[in-house]
Amino acid sequence: MTKDGTTLTTPPDKAVSTGVGLAPLLPGFIPVFEEHEARLAAGYQLPEWDALEPAQRVLEVAHFRARRLVHMHEEDAVARAIEKRGKR
């Protein structure tokens, strides 16, 4: 995923930080809260989610993270455009 030819791996520079972080129960695992958000965003009920192969759940979480990152960059682009119009 790229933005203006640059690979997107982090939020925009001007993104507001809440200071809130999600920590997994064990190193290398996905935080439970984030997995729950990804499940809800994908439209799975808990029994359906639990029936998925772990690799499929990981893909859903990765997709959720990518969508969230893109949304943050979209919001940043809108904010910059509004700021730019205001300076005219």
N, C-alpha and C positions, 0 to 999 in steps of 0.2 A: 504494500500500500504506500503510495507516494503523494506528496503535495508539492506542486511546482518542482518536480524532479527530485525532491528530498524524501528519503524513507521516513515514514511516520513511526516513531517508536515511543515518543513522549508527548505529554500534553503541550499546548501552545505555551510560549514563553510568558505571556501575560495572564495565564490561567490563574484564577483565584484559588489559593490553597486553604483548605479548611484545617489542615494539620491532622486530620483523621486518617488513620491507616488501618488496614485489615491484615491481621496476622493469621497464618494457617495454624491449625492445631499441632502439626508436625512439619518440620522443614521440608520443602519440596512439594507439599500438598497445597491444594486450592483452599483459600479461606471458606469456611462453611457459609458465611453470609453471602459471599460473592457467588458461590455455586447456587445458592437458593435464588438470588436475583437472576442468574442466567437461566435457571429452570423456568422461572415465571415468565421471563422475556421470551423464551422459546415456546411457551404455551403447554408445557408438560405438567400433568398432575404428578404427585409424589410417587404413586405406584408405577406409573409409566417411566418416570425418570430412573427409579431404582432398577427397572428391568433393562435399561440400556447397558450396553457394554461400556466399560470405563473409557475406552478410546472415544466413543461417541459423546459421552458426557464432556470429555476434555475438549472435543471439537466445538461443542455448544458453548462452553465457557470462553474459548478462544474467539469465537464469533461474537459473543457478547462484549468481550473486551475491545475488539476491533470496532464494533458499532459505537461503543461509548467513546473511544478515541476519536473517531470520525466526527461524532456529534460535538465533541469539545472543540475541534478545529472549525467546524461549521459555525458554532456560536462565536468563536474568536473572529472569524472572517466577517460576520455580521457586525460585531462590535466595532471592528476596525473601519468598516465601511461607514457606519453611522458617525464615528468619530471624525473621519475624513470629511464627510459632508458638512459636519458642524464647523469645521475650520475654514470653510470657503467664505 
